[in-house]
Amino acid sequence: MSETSISVVSPKTRLTVFGARDQHLRKIRDALDVSISTCDGRIHIEGNEKDVACATEVLERLRVFARRHEQFTPDDVNRMLDEVVGGNSPSQSPPIVVHGGRQVRPRSAGQARYVEAVRRNDVVLCCGPAGTGKTYLAVAMAVAALKGPLIRKIVLVRPAVEAGESLGYLPGDLQAKINPYLRPLLDALHEMMEHELIRQYTEEDLIEVIPLAYMRGRTLNDAFIILDEAQNTTISQMKMFLTRMGAGSKIVVSGDITQIDLPRHTRSGLVDGLTRLQGIEGFAAIELENADIVRHRLVREIVNAYDRQPKKQRRKAATKPFSPGGHAGKPPSPRGRGG
């Protein structure tokens, strides 16, 4: 049995750290099986030596966090528990080295799990809210792989489905029509590489950015293939895409299952795949959460605000859970969550 204590000082800080009705405190107690009490401005922790050390580290982090934020959410507590207990600290994840020696690092425990899953598996399906770095990290991994001997081509793919607007109604030639759909992938690519190098690689067919419909009938060997906005694929489209994978290739599929633009009653290929593919060796399913949002600080608040809407107003397909079946990641919670 081990025992330790830390100083919290102000009642306001203690209230922030413990949470409303001690919800954060209970979460730490349940996760680590320790006894936590407070007296005279100090927090006392008792239990197994290793668990006490972990609980102390989590509470110390929360105390520092409370100095900069008036409040934080259970997701923040989960993230810190993951980092301390699960050894998933972003700082422990090797950096992704892209063009020019620039390093891209995961900035949350969930992102670290995502990057590690891509390193270890040939097919990764990732869902999560906007701003969690799903697309950005996948493109970084692809650029890093292209630098080495692992692959000889990057293929960036997106379904041309956006709020009911058809490609045929947009002005211009084919390239002009599809460019708005592919722009987010190109934006991520431009953050990793210089414009002239992207143009050169595109002309040499080392980088290809195409709509999903153009994937049919192809076999891609030694390629890093990324499908973005995959929540807007149908089941047959997802099957078609995944079966384009050739020898030496890797596939990363990402999407936000709370932002499905398919016709009502059409099941998302991403939602279906998260369930259907579980148990396959070399496949991993990853869920990023609100705590993994690293875009502007308001994005997390906006996502949280939409998550609070009544369940009956959410799409049924976006709330159906999946179980990764022992592979990396964990199932989406019944709450709506998707970058």
C-alpha positions as CSV (number, residue, x, y, z in Angstrom):
1,M,0.0,0.0,0.0
2,S,1.3,3.4,-1.0
3,E,0.2,6.9,0.0
4,T,1.0,10.4,-1.3
5,S,-0.5,13.9,-1.4
6,I,-0.4,17.0,-3.5
7,S,-1.3,20.6,-2.9
8,V,-4.3,22.2,-4.7
9,V,-4.4,25.4,-2.7
10,S,-7.5,27.3,-3.7
11,P,-11.1,25.9,-3.4
12,K,-11.8,27.1,-6.9
13,T,-8.9,25.1,-8.4
14,R,-10.0,22.0,-6.4
15,L,-13.6,22.3,-7.7
16,T,-12.3,22.5,-11.3
17,V,-10.0,19.5,-10.8
18,F,-12.7,17.4,-9.1
19,G,-15.5,18.4,-11.5
20,A,-19.2,18.9,-10.9
21,R,-20.3,16.4,-8.2
22,D,-16.7,15.0,-8.2
23,Q,-17.2,13.4,-11.6
24,H,-13.6,13.8,-12.6
25,L,-12.4,12.4,-9.3
26,R,-14.7,9.4,-9.6
27,K,-13.4,8.7,-13.1
28,I,-9.8,8.6,-11.8
29,R,-10.8,6.4,-8.8
30,D,-12.6,3.9,-11.0
31,A,-9.8,3.8,-13.7
32,L,-7.0,3.3,-11.2
33,D,-8.6,1.7,-8.2
34,V,-7.2,4.2,-5.7
35,S,-8.7,6.1,-2.7
36,I,-8.7,9.9,-3.1
37,S,-9.7,12.4,-0.4
38,T,-9.0,16.0,0.3
39,C,-8.2,17.9,3.5
40,D,-6.7,21.3,4.3
41,G,-6.1,22.2,0.7
42,R,-4.3,18.9,-0.2
43,I,-5.4,15.8,-2.1
44,H,-4.5,12.5,-0.5
45,I,-4.1,9.4,-2.7
46,E,-3.8,5.8,-1.4
47,G,-3.5,2.4,-3.2
48,N,-1.1,0.3,-5.1
49,E,2.2,2.1,-5.7
50,K,2.0,2.1,-9.5
51,D,-1.7,3.2,-9.4
52,V,-0.9,6.0,-6.9
53,A,1.9,7.2,-9.1
54,C,-0.4,7.3,-12.1
55,A,-3.2,9.0,-10.2
56,T,-0.8,11.6,-8.9
57,E,0.5,12.4,-12.4
58,V,-3.1,12.8,-13.7
59,L,-4.1,15.1,-10.9
60,E,-0.9,17.1,-11.3
61,R,-1.7,17.6,-15.0
62,L,-5.3,18.5,-14.2
63,R,-4.1,21.1,-11.6
64,V,-1.8,22.7,-14.2
65,F,-4.6,22.5,-16.8
66,A,-7.0,24.2,-14.3
67,R,-4.8,27.2,-14.1
68,R,-5.3,28.0,-17.8
69,H,-8.9,26.9,-18.2
70,E,-11.9,27.7,-16.1
71,Q,-13.3,24.3,-16.8
72,F,-12.6,21.1,-18.8
73,T,-14.6,18.1,-19.9
74,P,-14.6,14.4,-19.1
75,D,-12.9,14.0,-22.5
76,D,-10.0,16.0,-21.2
77,V,-9.7,13.7,-18.2
78,N,-10.0,10.6,-20.4
79,R,-7.2,12.0,-22.6
80,M,-4.9,12.5,-19.6
81,L,-5.7,9.0,-18.3
82,D,-4.9,7.5,-21.7
83,E,-1.6,9.4,-21.8
84,V,-0.5,8.5,-18.3
85,V,-1.9,5.0,-17.9
86,G,-1.8,3.7,-21.5
87,G,1.6,5.1,-22.4
88,N,0.0,6.9,-25.3
89,S,1.6,10.3,-24.6
90,P,2.0,12.2,-27.9
91,S,5.6,13.0,-26.9
92,Q,6.4,9.2,-26.9
93,S,5.3,8.8,-30.5
94,P,8.1,9.0,-33.1
95,P,7.7,12.1,-35.3
96,I,6.6,11.9,-38.9
97,V,9.4,13.3,-41.1
98,V,8.0,14.9,-44.2
99,H,9.6,16.9,-47.1
100,G,12.6,19.2,-46.1
101,G,13.1,17.4,-42.8
102,R,9.9,19.0,-41.3
103,Q,8.5,17.0,-38.4
104,V,4.8,16.4,-37.8
105,R,3.9,15.0,-34.4
106,P,0.6,13.8,-33.0
107,R,-0.8,16.3,-30.5
108,S,-3.2,14.1,-28.5
109,A,-3.3,10.5,-27.2
110,G,-5.9,9.6,-29.8
111,Q,-3.8,11.0,-32.6
112,A,-0.8,9.0,-31.3
113,R,-2.9,5.8,-31.4
114,Y,-4.0,6.7,-35.0
115,V,-0.4,7.2,-36.2
116,E,0.7,4.0,-34.6
117,A,-2.2,2.1,-36.1
118,V,-1.2,3.3,-39.6
119,R,2.4,2.3,-39.0
120,R,1.4,-1.2,-37.9
121,N,-1.5,-2.1,-40.3
122,D,-2.2,-2.1,-44.0
123,V,-5.8,-1.0,-43.7
124,V,-6.9,1.6,-41.2
125,L,-10.4,3.1,-40.9
126,C,-10.7,6.2,-38.7
127,C,-13.7,8.1,-37.7
128,G,-13.8,11.3,-35.6
129,P,-15.1,14.9,-35.4
130,A,-13.9,17.8,-37.4
131,G,-10.5,19.1,-36.4
132,T,-9.0,15.9,-35.1
133,G,-6.3,15.7,-37.8
134,K,-7.7,12.6,-39.6
135,T,-6.7,13.8,-43.1
136,Y,-3.7,15.9,-42.1
137,L,-1.9,13.0,-40.3
138,A,-2.8,10.5,-43.0
139,V,-1.3,12.8,-45.7
140,A,1.8,13.3,-43.5
141,M,2.3,9.6,-43.2
142,A,1.9,9.2,-47.0
143,V,4.5,11.9,-47.8
144,A,6.9,10.4,-45.3
145,A,6.4,6.9,-46.9
146,L,7.0,8.4,-50.4
147,K,10.4,9.7,-49.2
148,G,11.6,6.2,-48.3
149,P,11.6,2.9,-50.1
150,L,8.1,1.9,-48.8
151,I,5.9,3.1,-51.6
152,R,6.2,4.6,-55.1
153,K,3.0,6.6,-55.3
154,I,0.4,8.5,-53.2
155,V,-3.3,8.3,-54.3
156,L,-5.7,10.8,-52.6
157,V,-9.3,10.0,-53.1
158,R,-12.6,11.7,-52.2
159,P,-16.3,10.9,-53.0
160,A,-17.9,13.7,-55.0
161,V,-20.9,14.1,-52.6
162,E,-21.6,17.5,-51.1
163,A,-24.9,18.6,-49.7
164,G,-26.9,17.4,-52.8
165,E,-25.0,19.5,-55.4
166,S,-24.2,17.6,-58.5
167,L,-20.9,17.9,-60.4
168,G,-22.8,18.4,-63.6
169,Y,-24.2,21.7,-62.4
170,L,-20.8,23.2,-61.7
171,P,-19.2,25.4,-64.4
172,G,-15.9,24.6,-66.3
173,D,-14.2,21.5,-67.6
174,L,-13.9,18.2,-65.7
175,Q,-10.9,19.4,-63.7
176,A,-12.7,22.6,-62.7
177,K,-15.7,20.5,-61.6
178,I,-13.9,18.1,-59.4
179,N,-11.4,20.6,-57.9
180,P,-13.7,21.8,-55.1
181,Y,-14.2,18.3,-53.9
182,L,-10.5,17.5,-53.8
183,R,-9.3,20.9,-52.4
184,P,-9.1,19.7,-48.7
185,L,-6.7,16.9,-49.7
186,L,-4.6,19.4,-51.7
187,D,-4.5,21.9,-48.8
188,A,-3.1,19.2,-46.5
189,L,-0.5,18.2,-49.2
190,H,0.6,21.8,-49.7
191,E,1.5,22.0,-45.9
192,M,3.9,19.0,-46.4
193,M,5.6,19.9,-49.7
194,E,6.5,22.8,-51.8
195,H,4.1,23.7,-54.7
196,E,6.7,23.1,-57.4
197,L,7.5,19.6,-56.0
198,I,3.8,18.7,-55.9
199,R,3.4,19.8,-59.5
200,Q,6.4,17.8,-60.5
201,Y,5.3,14.7,-58.7
202,T,1.8,15.1,-60.1
203,E,3.2,15.2,-63.7
204,E,5.3,12.2,-63.0
205,D,2.3,10.3,-61.6
206,L,3.9,10.0,-58.1
207,I,0.9,11.9,-56.6
208,E,-2.6,11.4,-57.9
209,V,-5.7,13.2,-56.5
210,I,-8.9,11.8,-58.0
211,P,-12.7,11.4,-57.3
212,L,-13.7,8.0,-55.9
213,A,-15.7,7.1,-59.1
214,Y,-12.4,7.0,-61.0
215,M,-11.0,4.2,-58.9
216,R,-13.2,1.4,-60.4
217,G,-11.3,-1.3,-62.3
218,R,-7.8,-0.3,-61.1
219,T,-5.2,-2.2,-59.1
220,L,-2.7,-0.1,-57.2
221,N,0.6,-1.7,-56.2
222,D,3.2,-0.1,-53.8
223,A,0.8,2.9,-53.2
224,F,-0.3,4.8,-50.1
225,I,-4.0,5.3,-50.7
226,I,-6.1,7.7,-48.7
227,L,-9.9,7.9,-48.9
228,D,-11.2,11.1,-47.2
229,E,-14.8,12.0,-46.3
230,A,-15.6,8.2,-46.4
231,Q,-18.8,8.7,-44.5
232,N,-20.3,9.7,-47.9
233,T,-19.5,6.4,-49.6
234,T,-22.1,3.7,-50.0
235,I,-21.4,0.1,-49.0
236,S,-20.7,-0.9,-52.7
237,Q,-18.4,2.1,-53.2
238,M,-16.4,1.2,-50.0
239,K,-16.0,-2.4,-51.2
240,M,-14.9,-1.2,-54.7
241,F,-12.4,1.2,-53.1
242,L,-10.8,-1.3,-50.6
243,T,-10.5,-4.0,-53.3
244,R,-8.3,-1.7,-55.4
245,M,-5.4,-2.5,-53.0
246,G,-2.5,-4.2,-54.6
247,A,0.8,-5.7,-53.4
248,G,2.8,-3.5,-51.1
249,S,0.0,-0.9,-50.7
250,K,-1.5,0.7,-47.6
251,I,-4.9,2.2,-47.2
252,V,-6.2,4.8,-44.8
253,V,-9.9,5.7,-44.7
254,S,-11.2,8.6,-42.7
255,G,-14.5,10.3,-42.1
256,D,-17.0,11.9,-39.7
257,I,-20.0,9.7,-39.2
258,T,-22.0,12.6,-37.8
259,Q,-21.8,14.5,-41.2
260,I,-23.3,12.0,-43.7
261,D,-24.6,13.6,-46.9
262,L,-26.0,10.4,-48.5
263,P,-29.7,10.1,-49.3
264,R,-31.8,9.1,-46.2
265,H,-31.9,5.4,-45.5
266,T,-28.7,4.8,-47.5
267,R,-26.2,3.2,-45.1
268,S,-22.7,4.7,-45.0
269,G,-19.9,2.5,-46.3
270,L,-17.7,3.8,-43.5
271,V,-20.2,2.8,-40.8
272,D,-20.6,-0.6,-42.4
273,G,-16.9,-1.2,-42.8
274,L,-16.1,-0.4,-39.2
275,T,-18.3,-3.4,-38.2
276,R,-17.8,-5.7,-41.2
277,L,-14.0,-5.7,-41.2
278,Q,-13.3,-6.2,-37.5
279,G,-11.2,-9.3,-36.8
280,I,-9.3,-9.2,-40.0
281,E,-5.5,-9.3,-39.5
282,G,-3.8,-6.2,-40.7
283,F,-7.0,-4.1,-40.2
284,A,-7.4,-1.4,-37.5
285,A,-10.3,0.8,-36.5
286,I,-9.6,4.1,-34.7
287,E,-12.0,6.5,-33.2
288,L,-10.9,10.1,-32.5
289,E,-12.9,12.0,-29.9
290,N,-13.6,15.6,-29.1
291,A,-10.5,15.6,-26.8
292,D,-8.4,15.1,-29.9
293,I,-9.6,18.2,-31.7
294,V,-6.5,20.3,-32.4
295,R,-7.9,23.0,-34.7
296,H,-9.1,26.3,-33.3
297,R,-10.1,26.1,-29.7
298,L,-13.7,27.0,-30.6
299,V,-14.0,24.0,-32.9
300,R,-14.2,21.7,-29.8
301,E,-16.9,23.9,-28.3
302,I,-18.9,23.9,-31.5
303,V,-18.7,20.1,-31.8
304,N,-19.7,19.7,-28.2
305,A,-22.7,22.1,-28.8
306,Y,-23.9,20.0,-31.7
307,D,-23.4,16.7,-29.7
308,R,-25.8,18.0,-27.1
309,Q,-28.8,18.0,-29.6
310,P,-31.5,15.4,-28.9
311,K,-30.7,11.9,-30.1
312,K,-33.9,11.8,-32.2
313,Q,-32.5,14.6,-34.4
314,R,-29.4,12.6,-35.3
315,R,-28.9,10.3,-38.3
316,K,-29.5,6.7,-37.3
317,A,-26.5,5.6,-39.3
318,A,-24.2,7.9,-37.3
319,T,-25.1,6.4,-34.0
320,K,-24.7,2.7,-34.7
321,P,-21.7,1.5,-32.7
322,F,-18.9,-0.8,-33.8
323,S,-16.4,-3.0,-32.0
324,P,-12.8,-3.2,-33.4
325,G,-12.5,-6.8,-32.1
326,G,-9.1,-6.5,-30.4
327,H,-7.4,-4.2,-32.9
328,A,-6.3,-0.7,-32.4
329,G,-8.9,1.8,-31.5
330,K,-12.2,1.6,-29.7
331,P,-15.9,1.8,-30.6
332,P,-17.6,5.0,-31.1
333,S,-19.9,6.0,-28.2
334,P,-23.6,6.2,-28.9
335,R,-23.2,10.0,-28.9
336,G,-22.8,11.6,-32.3
337,R,-19.2,12.7,-33.0
338,G,-15.9,13.5,-37.5
339,G,-11.0,16.3,-40.6
